[in-house]
Amino acid sequence: MKVLQLGVGAIGTVVARHLTGHRAVESLTLGDMDTTRADRLARELKGRVSVERADAADPQALARVIKGHGLVVSAVLPKYNEAIMKATLAAGADLLDLSAGGDDQLAHDAEWKRAGRTALHGMGEDPGISNVFARWAADRLDVVEAIRVRDGEYSTSEEFPLACLFSTETFIEEAISPATLFENGQWTTIPAFSNREVYPFPEPVGPQVIYNMSHEEVDTLPRYIGKGVRFVDFKLAVPDDMQKHLVFLDRIGMTRRDTVRVRGGEVTPLSVLAAVLPQPADLGGRIQGAAIILVEVDGTKGGRRVRHVLYASMTHDEAFRRMKVTATAFLTGTGAAAGAVALITGKVKTRGVIPPESLEADPILAILEELGVATHRTENAL
């Protein structure tokens, strides 16, 4: 199959490296507004890789770039998801993206089904691997009571006092926005930085301060897992120093998305902040620490209450040795690549717009293993 990948940052680099070497990928086209990174990566990968300038905000131009490809992998900012969905459907291709872009993309399910195409929505690390972990555990339970998603990625660096391990704008917006959780069978909104706890992640991560945040899993898992689930939440590691920085930046208006006038021009404070902070794609080899995605699923099996815990982890040093990126980029890009391989090889039979928990879990975990992400699983009585 011919694959078009939009976006060649740190995560996109990981996706491209995985897909270029896969036997089912006939060719890979790298599309980006700025083709500098894409050109450099294409020269390194050689072979069946080409580069196209692509504007994700222009559906008509995108449709022309997409034409002739069987799958589009979107590794650009989620704000472009809607335009990419329209262009991909118009071009008659399948789609994989990594996160939600504001609009309810699952609402387009019917039109994608009518077209006989599949859009795998939110397939990275989290959402993505986390949803597949939840599905794997739920399949082994008669009743699902609670699902808790825990992202323990962290970094230390003498060079960078504040560094975001994935899209800077996305991370900051998620961190300072009210959080959502699914509790007692309904969705509830709570203030940003709620329910602080120190979670005992396994090594190489160890204990980390985590907070509730709004995330795709809280929206989709209650709808698609079923089996009576009454509680779903997502918590992300935010070290105390970073939390203080983020609260201060929000208080002085640097996280605003509206435009402000500066010396006769207009700028968006959050975009300026993202521009002056280190780019996630430039952090490989310059930070220490690790990343981990862990999911706890409580429920009953044969009348016995049990808890399944699944996780995947990696140090930033190991990720840099493998692909010159951070562990966050490696896990996220590998999750996306696993979803892409499943689509390309026909392991995904469902048509329409689907979240990762709609996939059969075991084949995805097997692909992740082939791509270098090992899953640790335990079951304990409650």
VEXDREN-2710 file (C-alpha; in Angstrom, 1 decimal):
% VEXDREN-2710
k/r/px/py/pz
1/MET/0.0/0.0/0.0
2/LYS/1.1/3.6/-0.7
3/VAL/1.1/5.7/2.5
4/LEU/1.1/9.5/2.9
5/GLN/2.3/10.8/6.2
6/LEU/1.5/14.4/7.2
7/GLY/3.9/15.9/9.7
8/VAL/7.6/15.0/10.2
9/GLY/8.4/16.2/13.7
10/ALA/9.8/13.8/16.4
11/ILE/6.7/11.6/16.4
12/GLY/6.5/11.6/12.6
13/THR/10.1/10.6/12.4
14/VAL/9.4/7.5/14.4
15/VAL/6.4/6.6/12.3
16/ALA/8.3/7.0/9.1
17/ARG/11.2/4.9/10.3
18/HIS/8.9/2.1/11.2
19/LEU/6.8/2.2/8.0
20/THR/9.7/2.6/5.6
21/GLY/11.1/-0.8/6.7
22/HIS/7.7/-2.6/6.6
23/ARG/7.1/-5.2/3.8
24/ALA/3.5/-4.1/3.3
25/VAL/4.4/-0.5/2.6
26/GLU/4.9/0.0/-1.1
27/SER/6.0/3.6/-0.8
28/LEU/5.9/6.4/1.8
29/THR/5.3/10.1/1.0
30/LEU/6.3/12.6/3.6
31/GLY/4.2/15.7/3.6
32/ASP/4.8/18.9/5.5
33/MET/4.5/22.7/5.1
34/ASP/8.2/23.0/5.8
35/THR/9.9/20.1/4.1
36/THR/13.4/20.7/5.7
37/ARG/13.1/17.8/8.2
38/ALA/11.2/15.6/5.7
39/ASP/14.0/16.1/3.0
40/ARG/16.7/15.2/5.6
41/LEU/14.8/12.1/6.7
42/ALA/14.1/11.0/3.2
43/ARG/17.8/11.2/2.3
44/GLU/18.6/9.1/5.4
45/LEU/15.9/6.5/4.8
46/LYS/16.5/6.3/1.0
47/GLY/14.5/3.8/-1.1
48/ARG/10.7/4.2/-1.3
49/VAL/10.4/7.6/0.4
50/SER/9.5/10.8/-1.3
51/VAL/8.6/14.3/-0.1
52/GLU/5.7/16.6/-0.9
53/ARG/4.9/20.1/0.4
54/ALA/1.4/19.8/2.0
55/ASP/-0.8/22.4/3.6
56/ALA/-3.0/20.6/6.2
57/ALA/-5.3/23.7/6.4
58/ASP/-6.2/23.4/2.7
59/PRO/-8.6/20.5/2.0
60/GLN/-8.5/20.8/-1.8
61/ALA/-4.7/20.9/-2.0
62/LEU/-4.6/18.0/0.5
63/ALA/-6.9/15.9/-1.6
64/ARG/-4.5/16.3/-4.6
65/VAL/-1.6/15.2/-2.5
66/ILE/-3.6/12.3/-1.0
67/LYS/-4.8/11.0/-4.4
68/GLY/-3.2/7.6/-5.2
69/HIS/-2.4/6.7/-1.5
70/GLY/-4.3/4.1/0.4
71/LEU/-3.6/5.4/3.9
72/VAL/-3.0/8.8/5.4
73/VAL/-1.2/9.0/8.7
74/SER/-1.7/12.4/10.3
75/ALA/1.1/13.4/12.7
76/VAL/0.3/17.2/12.6
77/LEU/-1.3/19.4/15.2
78/PRO/-4.8/18.1/16.0
79/LYS/-6.4/21.4/15.0
80/TYR/-6.0/20.3/11.4
81/ASN/-7.9/17.0/11.9
82/GLU/-11.2/18.2/10.5
83/ALA/-9.7/19.4/7.2
84/ILE/-7.6/16.2/6.9
85/MET/-10.6/14.0/7.5
86/LYS/-12.6/15.8/4.7
87/ALA/-9.7/15.6/2.2
88/THR/-8.9/11.9/3.0
89/LEU/-12.5/10.8/2.6
90/ALA/-12.8/12.8/-0.6
91/ALA/-9.7/11.1/-2.0
92/GLY/-11.0/7.6/-1.0
93/ALA/-8.2/6.7/1.4
94/ASP/-8.1/5.4/5.0
95/LEU/-6.9/7.6/7.8
96/LEU/-5.1/7.4/11.1
97/ASP/-4.6/10.4/13.4
98/LEU/-3.1/10.6/16.9
99/SER/-5.4/12.8/19.0
100/ALA/-8.7/14.8/19.0
101/GLY/-8.8/18.2/17.5
102/GLY/-11.8/19.8/19.2
103/ASP/-14.7/18.6/17.1
104/ASP/-16.3/15.3/17.7
105/GLN/-14.7/13.3/14.8
106/LEU/-16.5/10.2/15.8
107/ALA/-19.7/11.9/14.7
108/HIS/-18.5/11.4/11.1
109/ASP/-18.8/7.6/11.5
110/ALA/-21.8/7.2/9.2
111/GLU/-20.4/8.9/6.2
112/TRP/-17.1/6.9/6.5
113/LYS/-19.1/3.7/6.7
114/ARG/-21.1/4.6/3.6
115/ALA/-17.8/5.2/1.8
116/GLY/-16.4/1.9/3.0
117/ARG/-13.4/3.6/4.6
118/THR/-11.8/3.5/8.0
119/ALA/-10.6/6.4/10.1
120/LEU/-8.7/5.2/13.2
121/HIS/-9.0/8.1/15.5
122/GLY/-6.5/8.8/18.4
123/MET/-3.9/6.1/17.8
124/GLY/-0.6/7.1/19.5
125/GLU/0.6/6.4/23.0
126/ASP/-2.2/8.0/24.9
127/PRO/-4.7/8.0/23.4
128/GLY/-3.8/4.8/21.5
129/ILE/-1.7/2.3/23.3
130/SER/-3.7/3.2/26.5
131/ASN/-7.0/2.4/24.8
132/VAL/-5.7/-1.0/23.5
133/PHE/-4.5/-1.8/27.0
134/ALA/-8.0/-1.1/28.4
135/ARG/-9.6/-3.2/25.7
136/TRP/-7.3/-6.1/26.4
137/ALA/-8.1/-6.1/30.1
138/ALA/-11.9/-5.5/29.5
139/ASP/-12.0/-8.6/27.2
140/ARG/-10.9/-10.7/30.2
141/LEU/-13.6/-9.4/32.6
142/ASP/-17.3/-10.1/32.8
143/VAL/-17.9/-6.6/34.3
144/VAL/-15.7/-3.6/34.1
145/GLU/-15.9/-1.3/37.2
146/ALA/-13.1/1.3/36.7
147/ILE/-10.4/2.3/34.2
148/ARG/-7.5/4.5/35.3
149/VAL/-5.0/5.8/32.7
150/ARG/-1.7/7.0/34.1
151/ASP/1.0/8.7/32.0
152/GLY/4.2/9.0/33.9
153/GLU/6.6/10.6/31.4
154/TYR/9.1/13.0/32.9
155/SER/12.4/14.6/32.1
156/THR/15.3/16.4/33.8
157/SER/17.7/18.8/32.2
158/GLU/20.2/21.4/33.2
159/GLU/19.8/23.0/29.8
160/PHE/16.0/23.4/29.8
161/PRO/14.1/24.7/32.8
162/LEU/10.8/24.0/31.1
163/ALA/10.5/21.4/28.3
164/CYS/7.4/19.8/26.9
165/LEU/7.8/16.2/25.7
166/PHE/5.0/16.4/23.1
167/SER/3.3/19.3/21.2
168/THR/4.0/22.3/23.4
169/GLU/0.7/24.0/22.6
170/THR/-1.3/20.8/23.1
171/PHE/0.4/20.0/26.4
172/ILE/0.0/23.5/27.9
173/GLU/-3.6/23.7/26.8
174/GLU/-4.4/20.3/28.4
175/ALA/-2.6/21.2/31.6
176/ILE/-4.3/24.5/32.3
177/SER/-7.8/23.5/31.2
178/PRO/-10.5/22.0/33.4
179/ALA/-10.2/18.3/33.6
180/THR/-12.9/15.7/32.8
181/LEU/-13.6/12.4/34.5
182/PHE/-16.3/9.8/34.2
183/GLU/-17.6/9.1/37.6
184/ASN/-20.8/7.2/38.8
185/GLY/-21.7/6.7/35.1
186/GLN/-21.6/10.3/34.1
187/TRP/-19.0/12.9/32.9
188/THR/-17.9/15.5/35.4
189/THR/-15.7/18.6/35.0
190/ILE/-13.2/19.5/37.7
191/PRO/-10.7/22.4/38.0
192/ALA/-7.2/22.1/36.4
193/PHE/-4.6/20.4/38.6
194/SER/-7.2/18.5/40.6
195/ASN/-6.6/15.3/42.7
196/ARG/-2.8/15.6/43.1
197/GLU/-1.3/12.3/44.1
198/VAL/2.1/10.6/44.0
199/TYR/1.7/7.5/41.9
200/PRO/4.2/4.6/42.4
201/PHE/5.1/3.9/38.7
202/PRO/7.4/0.9/38.2
203/GLU/11.0/1.5/37.2
204/PRO/12.6/3.1/35.3
205/VAL/10.1/5.9/36.1
206/GLY/9.4/5.5/39.9
207/PRO/7.1/7.8/41.9
208/GLN/5.7/10.8/40.1
209/VAL/3.3/13.6/40.9
210/ILE/0.2/13.3/38.7
211/TYR/-3.0/15.3/38.2
212/ASN/-6.3/14.8/36.5
213/MET/-6.6/16.1/32.9
214/SER/-9.1/16.0/30.1
215/HIS/-8.2/13.3/27.6
216/GLU/-9.6/11.3/24.8
217/GLU/-9.8/8.1/26.9
218/VAL/-12.2/9.7/29.3
219/ASP/-14.5/10.5/26.4
220/THR/-14.4/7.3/24.4
221/LEU/-13.7/4.4/26.9
222/PRO/-17.1/4.7/28.7
223/ARG/-18.8/4.7/25.3
224/TYR/-17.0/1.8/23.6
225/ILE/-15.7/-0.5/26.4
226/GLY/-19.2/-1.1/27.9
227/LYS/-19.5/-3.9/30.4
228/GLY/-21.0/-1.6/33.0
229/VAL/-17.9/0.7/33.5
230/ARG/-18.7/3.4/36.0
231/PHE/-15.4/5.3/36.4
232/VAL/-12.7/6.4/33.9
233/ASP/-10.0/9.0/34.5
234/PHE/-6.7/10.1/33.1
235/LYS/-3.8/11.5/35.1
236/LEU/-0.5/12.9/33.8
237/ALA/2.8/13.5/35.5
238/VAL/3.5/17.2/36.1
239/PRO/6.5/17.8/38.4
240/ASP/6.0/20.4/41.1
241/ASP/8.3/22.9/39.5
242/MET/6.6/22.6/36.1
243/GLN/3.2/22.9/37.7
244/LYS/4.2/26.2/39.3
245/HIS/5.6/27.5/36.0
246/LEU/2.4/26.6/34.2
247/VAL/0.2/28.2/36.8
248/PHE/2.3/31.4/36.6
249/LEU/2.2/31.5/32.8
250/ASP/-1.5/31.0/32.8
251/ARG/-2.0/33.8/35.3
252/ILE/-0.1/36.3/33.3
253/GLY/-2.0/35.5/30.1
254/MET/0.8/33.6/28.2
255/THR/-1.5/30.6/27.6
256/ARG/-4.2/32.6/25.8
257/ARG/-5.2/31.5/22.3
258/ASP/-6.8/34.7/21.2
259/THR/-4.7/37.4/19.4
260/VAL/-3.2/40.4/21.1
261/ARG/-1.7/43.5/19.4
262/VAL/2.0/43.9/19.7
263/ARG/3.8/46.9/18.0
264/GLY/1.2/47.1/15.2
265/GLY/0.9/43.3/14.6
266/GLU/-1.1/40.5/16.1
267/VAL/0.2/37.5/17.9
268/THR/-1.3/34.6/19.9
269/PRO/0.4/34.4/23.4
270/LEU/0.4/30.6/23.5
271/SER/2.0/30.4/20.0
272/VAL/4.7/32.8/21.1
273/LEU/5.3/30.7/24.2
274/ALA/5.5/27.5/22.1
275/ALA/7.9/29.2/19.7
276/VAL/10.4/30.2/22.4
277/LEU/10.3/27.0/24.4
278/PRO/12.5/24.1/23.1
279/GLN/10.8/22.0/20.4
280/PRO/10.0/18.4/21.3
281/ALA/11.8/17.2/18.1
282/ASP/15.0/18.9/19.4
283/LEU/15.1/17.2/22.8
284/GLY/16.5/13.8/21.8
285/GLY/19.8/13.2/23.6
286/ARG/19.5/16.4/25.6
287/ILE/17.3/15.3/28.5
288/GLN/17.2/12.5/31.0
289/GLY/14.3/10.5/32.4
290/ALA/11.7/8.1/31.0
291/ALA/8.2/7.7/29.7
292/ILE/5.5/5.2/30.7
293/ILE/1.9/4.6/29.9
294/LEU/0.1/2.5/32.5
295/VAL/-3.6/1.4/32.7
296/GLU/-5.4/-0.1/35.6
297/VAL/-8.7/-1.9/35.0
298/ASP/-10.8/-3.2/37.9
299/GLY/-13.7/-5.6/37.4
300/THR/-15.1/-9.0/38.1
301/LYS/-14.5/-12.4/36.4
302/GLY/-16.4/-15.4/37.5
303/GLY/-17.7/-13.6/40.6
304/ARG/-14.1/-12.7/41.6
305/ARG/-12.9/-9.1/41.8
306/VAL/-9.6/-8.5/40.0
307/ARG/-7.3/-5.7/38.7
308/HIS/-5.4/-5.9/35.5
309/VAL/-2.4/-3.6/35.1
310/LEU/-0.7/-3.1/31.8
311/TYR/2.2/-0.8/31.0
312/ALA/4.9/0.0/28.5
313/SER/7.9/2.1/29.4
314/MET/11.3/3.4/28.0
315/THR/14.1/5.7/29.1
316/HIS/14.9/8.8/27.0
317/ASP/18.4/7.5/26.6
318/GLU/17.2/4.2/25.1
319/ALA/14.9/6.0/22.7
320/PHE/17.8/8.2/21.6
321/ARG/20.0/5.2/21.0
322/ARG/17.2/3.6/18.9
323/MET/15.9/6.6/16.9
324/LYS/17.5/9.8/18.1
325/VAL/14.3/10.9/19.8
326/THR/12.7/11.0/23.3
327/ALA/10.9/8.1/24.8
328/THR/7.6/10.0/24.5
329/ALA/8.2/10.4/20.8
330/PHE/9.2/6.7/20.5
331/LEU/6.1/5.3/22.3
332/THR/3.7/7.7/20.6
333/GLY/5.1/7.2/17.1
334/THR/5.3/3.4/17.6
335/GLY/1.7/3.3/18.7
336/ALA/0.7/5.2/15.5
337/ALA/2.9/2.9/13.4
338/ALA/1.3/-0.2/14.9
339/GLY/-2.1/1.1/14.0
340/ALA/-1.0/1.9/10.5
341/VAL/0.5/-1.6/10.1
342/ALA/-2.8/-3.1/11.3
343/LEU/-4.7/-1.0/8.7
344/ILE/-2.3/-1.8/5.9
345/THR/-2.3/-5.5/6.5
346/GLY/-6.0/-5.9/6.8
347/LYS/-6.2/-6.6/10.6
348/VAL/-8.8/-3.8/10.9
349/LYS/-12.0/-4.9/9.4
350/THR/-14.3/-2.3/10.9
351/ARG/-15.4/0.6/8.6
352/GLY/-16.2/4.1/9.9
353/VAL/-14.6/6.3/12.4
354/ILE/-13.3/4.2/15.3
355/PRO/-11.3/4.7/18.5
356/PRO/-8.4/2.3/19.3
357/GLU/-10.5/0.4/21.9
358/SER/-12.6/-0.8/19.0
359/LEU/-9.6/-2.8/17.7
360/GLU/-8.9/-6.4/18.7
361/ALA/-6.2/-5.9/21.3
362/ASP/-3.9/-9.0/20.9
363/PRO/-2.9/-8.3/17.2
364/ILE/-2.0/-4.7/18.1
365/LEU/0.1/-5.7/21.1
366/ALA/1.9/-8.3/18.9
367/ILE/2.7/-5.5/16.3
368/LEU/3.9/-3.2/19.1
369/GLU/6.2/-6.0/20.3
370/GLU/7.6/-6.4/16.7
371/LEU/8.3/-2.7/16.6
372/GLY/10.1/-2.6/19.9
373/VAL/7.5/-1.8/22.6
374/ALA/7.1/-4.6/25.2
375/THR/3.9/-4.8/27.2
376/HIS/4.0/-5.8/30.9
377/ARG/0.8/-7.3/32.3
378/THR/-0.3/-8.4/35.8
379/GLU/-3.5/-9.6/37.3
380/ASN/-4.2/-9.3/41.1
381/ALA/-7.2/-10.1/43.2
382/LEU/-8.9/-7.2/44.9
END
